[in-house]
Amino acid sequence: MKYQLLLLLSLMLVSTLSVCHAQDISTDRTNRLAFGYVLYISEITTEPLQIAPGENGILKFNLENMGDRYIRDVRIELTLPIELAAYQDTSRKKIDYLAAGSTNPVTFKLIAIPNADEGVYKIPVNLKYLNPIGDERNENNTISLSIGSAPVLIAELKSSEIYSGNLLGNIKIKVINDNVGNVKFLKVNLEESPDYKIIGSNLDYIGDLNSDDFSEVSFKINIQSGKKSIVFPITLSYKDSLNRDYNQKLNINFNIPTAKEAGIKTSKAGFIIIILIIAVVAYFVYRKYIKSKLKNNKKALYSINSKI
């Protein structure tokens, strides 16, 4: 009887321990299933909006814990393309603790290499963190960053066939890309003006114009006003590397030169011919005058002789 009672107590103890262990396993499983992928990246910004080649900038975003439990040991790592590098910073950051529903700002200092091509670059972001029971989650996200700069074009008068003795001719305009950004689909439009008439087309197409490069366009015009100084208003239309449209208006001043200032040599032969023509005309006029005077003298003598 004594042994039976002891066996019964042992069985009851084993049963109780089994139930408790089963309950612990169920609770642990519930915690594991409830612990999902809870991190969310929001409010992604860069300062400046576009990082120019050779320049540095700041990448910012918020990391939000969207779950109902805290997380800890949050590790953030960027996989940067070869066109970007960490600048006075690292590509890894760590957050020790992030409460449920809370937000933590994350900042990376970056630099674009000087010969980086303009464009939009994808940056993989790896997130690793632990839940309260020590489970690790590994999340992969992708954000983007733009490398480039606003184009800066300048224009100047390259040459002209026009001078004070010749108001009809071609003008050449030189367009220069004075920045690190490339442009494409570049068109040059010469605007109308009461000071001149455009002979032919007022639009010339260049196409691509790379950084630190230039191209020339030509227009034929006829000066209509008597001004010695006029303005050529032009409009440059183009797209940058991100296909954003630009319309840039510029004024080119033009002082109409004299023939000498324009390097036009006047012919001495022409001057001599003019002198000869004047001399010939003067000779015939003088000859006619002499003949007329002699004729009048003869008439006077004839009249006197008749009276005698």
C-alpha positions as CSV (number, residue, x, y, z in Angstrom):
1,M,0.0,0.0,0.0
2,K,2.8,2.3,0.8
3,Y,4.5,1.7,-2.5
4,Q,1.3,2.2,-4.4
5,L,0.8,5.6,-2.8
6,L,4.3,6.6,-3.6
7,L,3.9,5.6,-7.3
8,L,0.6,7.5,-7.5
9,L,2.3,10.7,-6.2
10,S,5.2,10.3,-8.6
11,L,2.8,10.0,-11.6
12,M,0.9,13.1,-10.4
13,L,4.2,15.0,-10.2
14,V,5.3,13.9,-13.7
15,S,1.9,14.9,-15.1
16,T,2.0,18.3,-13.5
17,L,5.5,19.0,-14.9
18,S,4.5,17.9,-18.4
19,V,1.6,20.2,-18.4
20,C,3.7,23.1,-17.2
21,H,6.3,22.3,-19.8
22,A,3.7,22.1,-22.6
23,Q,2.2,25.5,-21.5
24,D,5.7,27.0,-21.6
25,I,6.2,25.7,-25.1
26,S,2.8,27.0,-26.2
27,T,3.6,30.5,-24.7
28,D,7.0,30.5,-26.4
29,R,5.5,29.5,-29.7
30,T,2.8,32.2,-29.4
31,N,5.5,34.8,-28.7
32,R,7.5,33.7,-31.7
33,L,4.5,33.8,-34.0
34,A,3.5,37.2,-32.7
35,F,7.0,38.6,-33.3
36,G,7.0,39.6,-37.0
37,Y,9.0,41.9,-39.2
38,V,8.1,45.2,-37.6
39,L,10.7,47.8,-38.7
40,Y,9.6,50.4,-41.2
41,I,11.8,53.0,-42.9
42,S,10.0,56.4,-43.5
43,E,10.7,60.1,-44.4
44,I,13.7,59.4,-46.5
45,T,15.5,62.7,-47.5
46,T,18.9,63.8,-48.8
47,E,20.6,67.2,-48.2
48,P,21.0,68.5,-50.8
49,L,18.2,66.9,-52.9
50,Q,20.9,65.9,-55.4
51,I,24.5,65.2,-54.5
52,A,26.8,66.6,-57.1
53,P,29.9,64.5,-58.2
54,G,32.8,65.3,-55.9
55,E,30.4,66.8,-53.3
56,N,29.2,65.4,-49.9
57,G,25.7,65.2,-48.6
58,I,23.5,63.7,-45.8
59,L,21.1,60.8,-46.1
60,K,18.4,60.8,-43.5
61,F,15.5,58.5,-42.6
62,N,13.3,57.4,-39.7
63,L,13.2,53.9,-38.3
64,E,9.8,53.0,-36.8
65,N,8.9,50.1,-34.6
66,M,5.5,49.1,-35.9
67,G,5.1,46.2,-33.5
68,D,3.5,46.0,-30.0
69,R,6.7,44.8,-28.3
70,Y,10.1,46.5,-27.9
71,I,13.1,45.4,-29.9
72,R,16.8,45.8,-29.1
73,D,20.2,45.6,-30.7
74,V,19.0,47.2,-34.0
75,R,21.8,47.2,-36.6
76,I,21.5,49.2,-39.8
77,E,23.9,48.7,-42.7
78,L,24.1,50.4,-46.1
79,T,25.5,48.6,-49.1
80,L,26.8,51.6,-51.1
81,P,27.4,51.5,-54.9
82,I,30.9,52.3,-56.1
83,E,29.8,55.9,-56.9
84,L,29.2,56.6,-53.2
85,A,31.2,56.3,-50.1
86,A,30.8,57.1,-46.4
87,Y,32.2,60.6,-45.6
88,Q,33.6,61.2,-42.1
89,D,31.2,58.4,-41.1
90,T,30.6,54.7,-41.4
91,S,28.0,52.8,-43.4
92,R,26.8,51.0,-40.3
93,K,24.7,52.3,-37.4
94,K,23.3,50.7,-34.2
95,I,20.3,51.5,-32.0
96,D,20.4,49.7,-28.6
97,Y,16.6,49.9,-27.8
98,L,13.5,50.8,-29.7
99,A,10.2,50.8,-27.9
100,A,6.9,49.6,-29.5
101,G,5.5,52.4,-31.6
102,S,8.5,54.6,-31.3
103,T,10.7,56.3,-34.0
104,N,14.4,56.8,-34.2
105,P,16.1,59.1,-36.7
106,V,19.1,57.7,-38.6
107,T,21.7,59.8,-40.4
108,F,24.6,58.9,-42.8
109,K,27.2,61.2,-44.2
110,L,28.0,60.4,-47.8
111,I,30.1,61.6,-50.7
112,A,29.8,61.1,-54.4
113,I,33.1,60.3,-56.2
114,P,34.2,63.0,-58.6
115,N,33.8,61.0,-61.8
116,A,30.4,59.5,-60.8
117,D,27.8,59.4,-63.6
118,E,24.7,61.3,-63.0
119,G,21.6,59.2,-62.2
120,V,19.5,57.5,-59.5
121,Y,21.3,54.9,-57.5
122,K,19.7,52.1,-55.4
123,I,21.1,51.5,-51.9
124,P,20.2,48.2,-50.2
125,V,19.6,48.7,-46.4
126,N,19.9,45.6,-44.2
127,L,18.2,45.7,-40.8
128,K,18.9,43.2,-38.0
129,Y,17.4,43.2,-34.5
130,L,16.3,41.1,-31.5
131,N,12.9,40.6,-29.8
132,P,12.4,40.3,-26.1
133,I,12.9,36.6,-26.2
134,G,16.2,36.9,-28.2
135,D,14.9,35.9,-31.6
136,E,16.8,37.7,-34.4
137,R,15.1,39.2,-37.5
138,N,16.9,40.1,-40.7
139,E,15.1,42.6,-43.0
140,N,16.3,43.9,-46.4
141,N,15.1,47.2,-47.8
142,T,16.1,49.4,-50.7
143,I,16.2,53.2,-50.9
144,S,17.4,55.5,-53.7
145,L,19.6,58.5,-54.0
146,S,20.2,60.9,-56.8
147,I,23.7,62.0,-58.0
148,G,23.8,65.1,-60.2
149,S,23.6,68.9,-60.3
150,A,21.5,71.5,-62.0
151,P,23.0,72.4,-65.4
152,V,24.6,75.8,-66.0
153,L,24.8,76.9,-69.6
154,I,26.4,80.2,-70.8
155,A,26.3,81.6,-74.4
156,E,28.4,84.2,-76.2
157,L,28.8,85.6,-79.7
158,K,31.5,83.6,-81.4
159,S,31.7,85.5,-84.8
160,S,29.7,87.7,-87.2
161,E,29.8,88.6,-90.9
162,I,28.0,91.8,-90.1
163,Y,29.6,95.3,-90.0
164,S,28.6,98.8,-90.7
165,G,29.0,98.3,-94.5
166,N,27.3,95.0,-94.6
167,L,24.1,94.4,-92.5
168,L,23.3,91.0,-93.9
169,G,25.1,87.9,-92.8
170,N,25.6,84.9,-90.5
171,I,26.2,85.1,-86.7
172,K,27.7,82.2,-84.7
173,I,26.7,81.7,-81.1
174,K,28.8,79.5,-78.8
175,V,27.0,77.6,-76.1
176,I,29.1,76.3,-73.1
177,N,28.2,73.7,-70.4
178,D,29.8,75.4,-67.4
179,N,28.9,72.7,-64.8
180,V,29.6,69.1,-63.9
181,G,26.1,68.0,-65.1
182,N,25.5,66.8,-68.7
183,V,22.6,68.0,-70.8
184,K,20.7,66.4,-73.7
185,F,18.2,67.4,-76.4
186,L,19.6,70.9,-76.3
187,K,17.9,73.4,-78.7
188,V,18.8,77.0,-79.3
189,N,16.1,79.4,-80.4
190,L,16.8,83.0,-81.6
191,E,13.9,85.2,-80.7
192,E,12.3,87.7,-83.1
193,S,13.2,91.4,-82.7
194,P,12.3,94.6,-84.5
195,D,16.0,95.3,-84.8
196,Y,16.6,92.5,-87.3
197,K,15.0,90.0,-89.6
198,I,15.9,86.3,-89.3
199,I,16.6,84.7,-92.8
200,G,15.7,81.1,-92.7
201,S,15.2,79.1,-89.4
202,N,15.4,80.6,-86.0
203,L,16.0,77.2,-84.3
204,D,19.2,75.2,-84.2
205,Y,19.6,71.8,-82.6
206,I,22.7,70.7,-80.7
207,G,21.6,67.5,-78.8
208,D,24.0,66.3,-76.1
209,L,26.4,68.7,-74.4
210,N,28.7,67.2,-71.8
211,S,30.2,68.9,-68.9
212,D,33.0,71.4,-69.7
213,D,32.2,71.1,-73.5
214,F,30.8,73.6,-76.0
215,S,29.0,73.7,-79.3
216,E,28.2,76.4,-81.9
217,V,25.0,77.3,-83.8
218,S,24.5,79.7,-86.7
219,F,21.8,82.1,-87.8
220,K,21.5,84.4,-90.8
221,I,20.1,87.8,-90.1
222,N,19.5,91.2,-91.7
223,I,19.8,94.2,-89.5
224,Q,16.7,96.4,-89.9
225,S,17.3,99.3,-87.5
226,G,19.9,102.0,-87.6
227,K,21.2,101.1,-84.1
228,K,24.9,100.5,-83.6
229,S,24.2,98.1,-80.7
230,I,21.5,95.4,-80.6
231,V,20.6,92.5,-78.4
232,F,20.1,88.9,-79.5
233,P,17.6,87.2,-77.1
234,I,18.0,83.4,-77.2
235,T,16.2,80.5,-75.4
236,L,18.0,77.3,-74.5
237,S,15.8,74.3,-74.1
238,Y,17.2,71.0,-72.7
239,K,16.9,68.1,-70.3
240,D,19.2,67.1,-67.5
241,S,20.3,63.5,-66.7
242,L,17.1,62.9,-64.8
243,N,15.0,64.1,-67.8
244,R,13.9,67.2,-66.0
245,D,13.1,70.1,-68.5
246,Y,14.9,73.4,-68.5
247,N,14.2,76.6,-70.4
248,Q,16.9,79.2,-70.0
249,K,16.7,82.7,-71.5
250,L,19.9,84.7,-72.3
251,N,20.6,88.0,-73.9
252,I,23.7,88.4,-76.2
253,N,24.9,92.0,-76.8
254,F,26.2,92.9,-80.2
255,N,28.0,96.1,-81.1
256,I,28.0,96.5,-84.9
257,P,31.7,97.1,-85.8
258,T,33.0,99.3,-88.6
259,A,34.7,97.6,-91.6
260,K,38.1,98.3,-90.1
261,E,37.1,96.9,-86.6
262,A,35.7,93.9,-88.4
263,G,39.0,93.4,-90.1
264,I,37.6,94.2,-93.6
265,K,40.3,95.6,-95.8
266,T,39.1,98.3,-98.3
267,S,40.6,98.0,-101.8
268,K,42.8,100.8,-103.1
269,A,42.0,99.8,-106.6
270,G,38.4,100.7,-106.1
271,F,39.4,104.1,-104.8
272,I,41.7,104.7,-107.9
273,I,38.9,103.7,-110.2
274,I,36.6,106.2,-108.6
275,I,39.2,109.0,-109.0
276,L,39.7,108.0,-112.7
277,I,36.0,108.1,-113.3
278,I,35.7,111.6,-111.7
279,A,38.7,112.7,-113.8
280,V,37.1,111.5,-117.0
281,V,33.8,113.1,-116.3
282,A,35.6,116.3,-115.4
283,Y,37.5,116.2,-118.6
284,F,34.4,115.8,-120.8
285,V,32.6,118.5,-118.9
286,Y,35.6,120.9,-119.3
287,R,35.9,119.9,-123.0
288,K,32.2,120.6,-123.5
289,Y,32.6,123.9,-121.7
290,I,35.5,125.0,-123.9
291,K,33.7,124.0,-127.1
292,S,30.7,126.0,-126.0
293,K,32.8,129.0,-125.2
294,L,34.6,128.8,-128.6
295,K,31.3,128.5,-130.4
296,N,30.0,131.6,-128.6
297,N,33.2,133.5,-129.5
298,K,32.8,132.7,-133.2
299,K,29.2,133.8,-133.2
300,A,30.3,137.1,-131.6
301,L,33.0,137.7,-134.2
302,Y,30.7,136.9,-137.1
303,S,28.2,139.4,-135.8
304,I,30.8,142.1,-135.6
305,N,32.1,141.4,-139.1
306,S,28.6,141.6,-140.5
307,K,28.0,145.0,-139.1
308,I,31.2,146.3,-140.5
